[in-house]
Amino acid sequence: MMRNKLLAAVAAAAFAATSFALAGAASAQQPVIIKFSHVVSPDAPKGKAAVVFKELVEKYTNGKAKVEVYPNSSLYKDKEELEALQLGSVQILAPSISKFGPLGVKEFDVFDLPFLMSDDARARQMMASPMMADLNKRLEAKGISPLAYWDNGAHVYTTSSKPLIRPEDFRGLKMRIQGSKVLDAVARELGAIPQIMAFNELYQALQTGVVDGEDNVPSNIWTQKLYDVQKYLTVSYHGRLTYALVTNKKFWDALPADLKAPLARAVKESTEFFDETAAKDNVDALEKIKASGKVQVHYQTDEEKKAWIAKLMPVHKEMQSRFGKDFFDKVYKASGFTAPQS
């Protein structure tokens, strides 16, 4: 309780200071400070794009806005950052959209459905589709304004104890997941034991055996050196890691027009940079992981993929009941997913 009160007090002071800076920037010529916190390495696509965003903001605003980038959970950890954003203690984040389910916008969980995204183009098309407008409004009701969606590519699985070839290979394994109902259901359907865990805690948990495995994009596995503490990698491309570039709604709405326009331009250009960088870095990272010789890499065959999809279709059906058929029809259409005939 005391911690929450202290956090609230600090946040209120920080937000008041930010609002004062915004109001007085024109007369005092003090730059608006924008804190951008994230949980990955500066060398990961998100880390690189955060720096590009900083450079573009400061260039296009002629120094009227300054961006401070805090990588590797150095300012806020995985479980803290969204609360900090809502309180106004930080102005920009780029969390995985899996974080929005626990926030109360459960429909974002649907994007964690296994094998939903057929390819990069479909994934980006879906996140730009009209159906996202309603979800964006629901986030805004939580004090969070989505500025863009950053596509970080497809997931692979890693484990320390055995390769994951068939669905039954998951049985009894402790698998790290994000706090999504869909990811929890996927792990349980496979017979694994889901363990919700912050990203900054993952390396040590894998190293000490607290968890046996995880799924992630190759660039995160490489830049966080997770391959050092895992023995097997399955290129399954079963899920997708999408980040939402989000801001505090009150902060964004209070920005003067001469700052909002160049910031929007920086958002657009850094998003383009991110998508291009992520696609390249994931390919490069997978090659580097293989070249390290520390991990046995298995590429999923078409038959193995069919077996995994068949095993996991009950999760799709369970979530269709949860979210409604109309919403599911829109998601399937936008993603290009076709349910196998039973």
DABELNOR-V880308 format. One record per residue. RES is the residue in one letter. NEAR is the number of other ideal C-beta (glycine too) atoms within 8 Angstrom. D_LAST is the distance of its C-alpha to the last C-alpha in whole Angstrom. Layout:
BEGIN
{{RES	NEAR	D_LAST} {RES	NEAR	D_LAST}}
END
This chain:
BEGIN
{{M	4	52} {M	5	55} {R	6	52} {N	7	50} {K	8	54} {L	8	55} {L	11	52} {A	9	52} {A	8	56} {V	9	56} {A	12	53} {A	10	55} {A	8	58} {A	11	56} {F	14	54} {A	8	58} {A	8	59} {T	13	57} {S	10	57} {F	8	61} {A	11	60} {L	12	58} {A	6	61} {G	9	64} {A	14	63} {A	6	64} {S	5	68} {A	6	68} {Q	7	66} {Q	7	64} {P	9	60} {V	13	57} {I	9	56} {I	11	52} {K	12	50} {F	16	47} {S	13	45} {H	13	42} {V	13	41} {V	12	41} {S	9	43} {P	9	45} {D	6	44} {A	13	40} {P	12	39} {K	13	40} {G	14	43} {K	13	44} {A	15	43} {A	14	45} {V	10	48} {V	12	48} {F	14	47} {K	12	50} {E	8	52} {L	12	51} {V	15	52} {E	11	55} {K	7	56} {Y	10	55} {T	11	57} {N	5	60} {G	7	60} {K	10	59} {A	14	56} {K	10	56} {V	12	52} {E	9	53} {V	9	49} {Y	10	49} {P	11	46} {N	8	45} {S	10	45} {S	6	49} {L	8	49} {Y	10	46} {K	9	43} {D	12	39} {K	5	40} {E	8	43} {E	15	42} {L	11	41} {E	8	43} {A	13	46} {L	16	45} {Q	10	45} {L	12	48} {G	14	49} {S	12	50} {V	14	48} {Q	11	48} {I	13	45} {L	13	42} {A	13	39} {P	13	36} {S	9	33} {I	11	31} {S	13	29} {K	12	32} {F	11	32} {G	13	30} {P	7	32} {L	10	35} {G	5	33} {V	11	31} {K	9	28} {E	9	26} {F	11	27} {D	13	25} {V	13	22} {F	12	23} {D	13	22} {L	12	18} {P	12	17} {F	11	17} {L	12	17} {M	13	20} {S	6	20} {D	7	24} {D	8	27} {A	6	28} {R	12	25} {A	13	26} {R	11	29} {Q	9	28} {M	13	26} {M	10	29} {A	7	31} {S	9	29} {P	4	31} {M	10	28} {M	11	30} {A	7	33} {D	7	32} {L	11	31} {N	10	35} {K	8	37} {R	10	35} {L	15	36} {E	11	40} {A	6	40} {K	10	40} {G	9	43} {I	14	41} {S	12	41} {P	11	38} {L	9	40} {A	10	37} {Y	14	34} {W	16	35} {D	13	32} {N	15	32} {G	12	29} {A	11	26} {H	12	26} {V	15	26} {Y	12	27} {T	16	30} {T	13	31} {S	11	34} {S	8	33} {K	6	30} {P	9	28} {L	13	24} {I	7	22} {R	7	19} {P	10	18} {E	6	20} {D	10	23} {F	12	23} {R	8	24} {G	6	27} {L	12	28} {K	10	30} {M	15	29} {R	12	30} {I	13	29} {Q	9	30} {G	9	30} {S	12	27} {K	10	25} {V	13	21} {L	14	23} {D	11	24} {A	11	20} {V	13	19} {A	13	22} {R	9	21} {E	10	18} {L	11	19} {G	9	22} {A	12	24} {I	8	27} {P	10	27} {Q	11	31} {I	8	32} {M	10	35} {A	10	37} {F	10	37} {N	9	41} {E	9	40} {L	14	37} {Y	10	40} {Q	8	42} {A	12	39} {L	17	37} {Q	8	41} {T	6	42} {G	7	38} {V	8	38} {V	13	34} {D	10	32} {G	16	31} {E	11	29} {D	10	28} {N	11	30} {V	14	31} {P	14	33} {S	15	36} {N	13	36} {I	16	35} {W	12	38} {T	12	41} {Q	12	40} {K	8	41} {L	15	38} {Y	13	38} {D	7	41} {V	9	39} {Q	14	36} {K	8	35} {Y	14	32} {L	14	30} {T	12	26} {V	10	26} {S	11	22} {Y	8	23} {H	10	20} {G	12	22} {R	12	25} {L	12	29} {T	13	30} {Y	13	33} {A	14	35} {L	15	39} {V	13	40} {T	13	44} {N	14	45} {K	10	45} {K	10	49} {F	13	50} {W	11	48} {D	7	50} {A	7	53} {L	11	53} {P	8	56} {A	6	55} {D	7	57} {L	13	55} {K	10	51} {A	8	51} {P	12	52} {L	13	49} {A	9	47} {R	10	48} {A	12	47} {V	12	44} {K	9	43} {E	10	44} {S	14	43} {T	13	40} {E	8	40} {F	11	42} {F	17	39} {D	11	36} {E	8	38} {T	11	39} {A	15	36} {A	10	34} {K	8	37} {D	12	38} {N	14	34} {V	9	34} {D	9	38} {A	14	37} {L	12	34} {E	8	37} {K	9	40} {I	15	37} {K	8	37} {A	6	41} {S	8	42} {G	4	41} {K	7	40} {V	13	36} {Q	7	34} {V	9	31} {H	11	28} {Y	5	26} {Q	10	22} {T	6	21} {D	5	18} {E	6	16} {E	10	17} {K	11	16} {K	9	12} {A	10	13} {W	14	14} {I	11	12} {A	8	9} {K	9	12} {L	14	13} {M	11	10} {P	7	11} {V	13	15} {H	11	13} {K	8	12} {E	9	16} {M	15	18} {Q	10	16} {S	6	18} {R	8	21} {F	10	22} {G	7	20} {K	6	18} {D	6	21} {F	11	22} {F	12	18} {D	8	18} {K	10	21} {V	15	20} {Y	10	17} {K	6	19} {A	11	22} {S	12	20} {G	8	18} {F	11	15} {T	5	12} {A	7	9} {P	8	6} {Q	3	4} {S	3	0}}
END
